[in-house]
Amino acid sequence: MGGEEFVIVLTNSNITISEDVANKIRKLIERIEYCFNNERVVITVSVGLAEIQINETQKELFKRADSALYEAKKLGRNKCVKAVNTME
């Protein structure tokens, strides 16, 4: 999407399966030790999840996912947060 943000689209899925996949990816990345300038660092991933709703545009879907991403960062990073469902 830009900067340090990217999108993974899962087809034939739902928010529960997507959250499981996102957490597996997050935990795998967290376990890898990286070395920058002779220092060991841990990389973490914050994830915003959204499931498309009836009559929702791609722009609206991405906006909800982006809001969830920033909520994950606000909560301390290295988390997965589900977007608010506007149809409820």
Secondary structure, 3 states (H helix, E strand, C coil): CECCECCCCCCCCCHHHHHHHHHHHHHHHHHCEEEECCEEEECCCCEEECCCCCCCCHHHHHHHHHHHHHHHHHCCCCCEEECCCCCC
